[in-house]
Amino acid sequence: MPLPILFLTKFYSLFPNLGTNLFAVGNQFLPEPGGRGEKRTLGKDSRSALSPAALTYLSDRAAQENNEHPVIEQRGR
C-alpha cells in the first residue's frame, strides 16, 4: 500500500470529523456536475484552463519532439 494512502487512512481513523471537514473543503474546489450534459467524454478529450498548457506542457513537448501526433479516432464503428 502506498505511504500517502496509509497515512490518510490512519489520519481518518484517528480524526474522522476533521477528515470529513477537510474533504468537504476539498469538494468545493471540484467542478459542478454535468458540465458536458448527457454527452460522454473521454478523459483524453477533456480540456480546461490549466490542462492544455500548464499540466501537459512537458508531455506535449516530448510528443512534438518525438514526432508523435494524436490519433483521431472514428466513433460509431
N, C-alpha and C positions, 0 to 999 in steps of 0.2 A: 504494500500500500504506500502511495506517495506520502512524503512527510507533511506537506501542507494539508492534505486531507486528514491525516491522523491528528494534526494539531487542531483543525477545525472541529472534528468530532469530539475531541476531548474538551475543547473550549465550550462547545454547545452543551455537552453533558454536565459541565460544571455550572454554567450560567445560561440556562435556557431562555429566560426572559430577556436578558441583554442580547443574546444571539438573535432572537426573534425581532427585537427592535432594530438591530443593525441590518438584518435582512430587509426590513420594511424601508429603511432609509435607502438601501441599495436599489430597491424596486422602483423608487421614484426617479431614478436615472435611466430606467429602461423605457423604450418607446411604447406608445399606446398600441393595443392590439388592433388588427385589421387595417394596417397601413396599405396593403395591396388589395383589400376587399376579399372576394372569394377566389381570386386568382392565385394559383400555386406558383411559387418562385423558388428556384434552386438557390442554394447559398452562394454559388459562384456568380449568379446573376444579380445578387443584391449589392447595391452601392449606397453610400452615404456621403456626408460631407468629409469624413475622415478616410473612408475606405479607398477611394481611388488614388489618393495621394500619400498621406502620412503613414498609413498602416501597411500598405502594399508596395511602397517605393522600392525597397531592396529586391523583392521577388520580381517586380515588373522590370526593373533594370537588368536583372540577371536573365530574364526571359528574352529581353531585347538583344542582349549581348550574345546569347546562345542561339539566336535566330529561331526562337520558339514562338510561333504565332498561335493565337487562340483558335480552337476548333469550333466552327459554327455547326451546331447540331440541328438536324431537322427533326421536328417532333411530329408525332401522329403516324409514324410508320410502324 
